[in-house]
Amino acid sequence: MPKYSLAEEQKIFTDSLKDSEKATPEMIASHNNSLDRFNIYRNNVFVSLTEAIASSFPACFALVGESFFNALARAYIDKTMPQSPLIYLYGEHFPNFLENFPPAQKIPYLADLAKLEWEFLKSTNAKDAAPIIIDKLQTLAPDHMQTCCFTMHPTLFIGQSQWQISNLWIKIRHDPTRSIEKMEQAQFYLIIRPHLQTQIHIISKAMHSFIDKLSKNINFAKAAEETIEAYPDFNLGENLANLFSLGCVEEII
């Protein structure tokens, strides 16, 4: 009868893989050159996972530099090994890890930047869909206009931060000359990939609230009424036009 169950062997192997201080798992220790071969494999795993995280969070990498980022990645890998064979899905919990990891808190907006980058990645990998244009509203009967709901585009994500996180991302990734006078300033953003290219747009707090309501299947009339009540300066016509021009709506039901 085997000394360990398959689940126990897998745990022993994974624990040894994550911790270089642990001995080579005994189920492979009897093989020739097992220690050297296992250490090479362990190193390759960490290198591959670090590269995967750096690929998913390029702005974070650029902001903190290779050495510090690799140290953050190593600490994250120690705590969170991949749960899926799809390597691009690895890193989902990296923003939360940064938020609670003391060395990362020296850069207080790093976790929010990582959150934006993960949402950007999810938008990029979301299913394709053709957005509708605003003309579709003109085909609705007046009573339907009051009760209709919007199906938002599957690549749409909205977010917010107490920092100018969208401007920081744009500066790092696309426009080094962009000036950011004060990082600590609340910002709301929208991520969308209506066609081939994933885009980030800075939006108002009111627009963020409006989109959030529509995304929760609150009907159009109620979402508009509640948004205008909370933000009297909210221009419904202008923001509705922007919503459609950015490709945020997949269907009206």
C-alpha positions in Angstrom: 0.0 0.0 0.0 1.4 3.4 -0.9 2.8 5.5 1.9 0.9 8.6 0.7 -2.3 9.2 -1.2 -2.1 10.9 -4.6 -3.5 14.1 -3.0 -0.8 14.0 -0.2 2.0 13.4 -2.7 0.8 16.4 -4.8 0.8 18.6 -1.7 4.3 17.4 -0.7 5.6 18.1 -4.2 3.9 21.5 -4.4 5.1 22.5 -0.9 8.7 21.5 -1.8 8.4 23.3 -5.1 7.5 26.6 -3.4 10.1 26.4 -0.6 13.7 26.1 -1.5 14.5 25.2 2.1 12.5 22.0 1.9 14.1 18.8 0.9 13.6 17.1 -2.4 10.3 15.1 -2.1 11.1 11.5 -1.1 9.0 10.0 -3.9 11.6 11.3 -6.4 14.7 11.6 -4.1 15.8 8.0 -4.9 16.4 8.8 -8.6 19.8 9.7 -9.9 20.7 13.4 -9.8 17.2 14.1 -8.4 18.2 17.0 -6.2 19.9 18.9 -9.0 17.1 18.2 -11.5 14.4 19.1 -9.0 16.2 22.4 -8.2 16.4 23.2 -11.9 12.7 22.5 -12.3 11.9 24.6 -9.2 13.8 27.5 -10.6 12.2 27.2 -14.0 8.8 27.3 -12.4 9.5 30.5 -10.5 11.1 32.1 -13.6 8.1 31.2 -15.7 5.5 32.4 -13.2 7.4 35.6 -12.6 7.5 36.3 -16.3 3.8 35.6 -16.5 3.0 38.1 -13.8 5.3 40.7 -15.4 3.5 40.2 -18.7 0.1 40.8 -17.1 1.2 43.8 -15.1 3.6 45.7 -17.3 2.9 49.2 -15.9 3.5 47.9 -12.3 6.8 46.4 -13.5 7.9 49.6 -15.2 6.9 51.7 -12.1 8.8 49.7 -9.5 11.6 48.3 -11.6 12.7 44.7 -12.3 14.4 43.9 -9.0 11.6 45.1 -6.7 8.9 43.6 -9.0 10.6 40.2 -9.1 10.7 40.2 -5.3 7.0 41.0 -5.1 6.3 38.3 -7.6 8.3 35.8 -5.7 6.4 36.6 -2.5 3.1 36.3 -4.4 4.1 32.9 -5.9 5.0 31.6 -2.5 1.4 32.3 -1.3 -0.5 31.7 -4.5 0.3 29.0 -7.0 -1.7 28.7 -10.3 -5.1 27.1 -10.1 -5.6 26.9 -13.9 -3.5 25.5 -16.7 -4.2 28.7 -18.6 -1.2 30.8 -17.5 -2.8 34.1 -18.6 -5.3 33.6 -15.8 -2.5 33.6 -13.2 -2.4 36.9 -11.2 -6.1 37.4 -10.4 -5.2 37.9 -6.7 -2.1 39.9 -7.3 -3.8 43.3 -6.7 -5.2 42.2 -3.4 -1.8 40.7 -2.4 -0.1 44.1 -3.1 -2.8 45.9 -1.1 -1.9 43.8 2.0 1.8 43.3 1.5 3.8 45.8 3.7 6.7 46.3 1.3 4.3 47.2 -1.6 2.5 49.7 0.6 5.4 52.1 0.2 3.8 52.9 -3.1 0.2 53.4 -2.0 -1.3 53.4 -5.5 0.5 50.3 -6.7 -2.4 47.9 -5.8 -4.9 50.1 -7.7 -2.6 50.2 -10.7 -2.5 46.4 -10.6 -6.3 46.2 -10.4 -6.6 48.4 -13.5 -4.1 46.3 -15.4 -5.9 43.0 -14.4 -9.2 44.5 -15.6 -7.5 45.6 -18.8 -6.3 42.0 -19.3 -9.8 40.6 -18.7 -11.2 43.1 -21.2 -8.6 42.0 -23.7 -9.5 38.3 -23.2 -13.2 38.7 -23.0 -15.4 37.3 -25.8 -15.9 39.4 -28.9 -19.2 41.1 -29.5 -20.6 43.7 -31.9 -21.7 46.9 -30.1 -24.9 48.5 -31.2 -25.3 52.2 -32.1 -27.5 54.8 -30.5 -29.9 54.7 -33.5 -31.3 51.5 -31.9 -33.0 53.8 -29.3 -35.1 55.4 -32.0 -36.7 52.1 -32.9 -38.1 51.6 -29.4 -41.7 52.3 -28.6 -42.1 55.0 -25.9 -43.3 52.6 -23.2 -40.5 50.2 -24.0 -38.0 53.0 -23.6 -39.1 53.4 -20.0 -38.7 49.8 -19.1 -35.8 48.6 -21.3 -32.5 47.3 -19.9 -29.1 47.5 -21.5 -26.9 44.4 -22.0 -23.5 45.9 -21.6 -20.6 44.9 -23.8 -18.7 41.8 -22.4 -15.4 43.6 -22.6 -16.7 46.6 -20.4 -15.2 47.1 -17.0 -15.5 50.2 -14.8 -13.3 51.1 -11.9 -12.3 53.8 -9.5 -9.4 54.9 -7.3 -8.5 57.6 -4.9 -5.4 58.1 -7.1 -5.0 59.3 -10.7 -4.5 55.8 -11.7 -5.7 56.0 -15.3 -3.4 58.9 -16.0 -0.5 57.1 -14.5 -1.2 54.0 -16.6 -1.4 56.2 -19.8 1.8 57.9 -18.8 3.7 54.7 -18.3 2.4 52.8 -21.2 1.8 55.4 -23.9 2.7 59.0 -23.1 5.8 59.6 -20.9 5.3 63.4 -21.4 1.9 63.4 -19.6 2.0 65.5 -16.5 0.5 64.4 -13.3 0.7 67.2 -10.7 -1.0 65.4 -7.9 -1.5 61.7 -7.7 -3.9 61.7 -4.8 -7.0 62.7 -6.7 -10.0 60.5 -7.2 -10.5 59.1 -10.7 -13.1 57.0 -12.4 -12.3 55.0 -15.5 -13.9 52.7 -18.1 -12.1 49.9 -20.0 -13.6 48.6 -23.2 -12.6 46.6 -26.3 -15.4 47.2 -28.8 -13.3 46.0 -31.7 -9.6 45.1 -31.8 -7.9 47.4 -29.4 -8.5 47.6 -25.6 -9.0 51.2 -24.5 -9.1 53.1 -21.2 -11.2 56.2 -20.8 -11.4 58.6 -17.9 -15.1 59.2 -16.9 -17.0 61.2 -14.4 -18.2 59.9 -11.1 -21.8 60.3 -12.3 -21.1 58.4 -15.5 -19.5 55.6 -13.5 -22.6 55.5 -11.3 -24.9 55.4 -14.4 -23.0 52.6 -16.0 -22.8 50.6 -12.8 -26.6 50.8 -12.5 -27.1 49.7 -16.1 -24.7 46.8 -15.6 -26.8 45.6 -12.7 -29.9 45.3 -15.0 -31.6 48.4 -13.5 -33.8 49.6 -16.3 -32.8 52.6 -18.3 -35.4 55.0 -17.0 -34.7 54.2 -13.3 -30.9 54.3 -13.8 -31.2 57.7 -15.5 -33.6 59.0 -12.8 -31.4 57.9 -9.9 -28.2 59.2 -11.5 -29.7 62.6 -12.1 -31.1 62.7 -8.6 -27.6 62.0 -7.2 -25.8 64.2 -9.7 -28.0 67.1 -10.9 -25.4 68.3 -13.4 -25.4 64.9 -15.1 -26.2 65.5 -18.8 -28.1 62.4 -19.8 -28.1 63.0 -23.6 -24.4 63.7 -23.8 -23.4 60.8 -21.6 -25.8 58.4 -23.4 -24.2 59.4 -26.7 -20.8 58.8 -25.2 -21.9 55.4 -23.9 -22.9 54.3 -27.4 -20.0 55.9 -29.2 -17.5 54.0 -27.0 -19.2 50.8 -27.9 -20.4 50.0 -24.3 -23.8 48.5 -25.2 -24.3 45.1 -26.8 -28.1 45.0 -26.8 -31.3 46.6 -25.6 -33.9 44.3 -24.2 
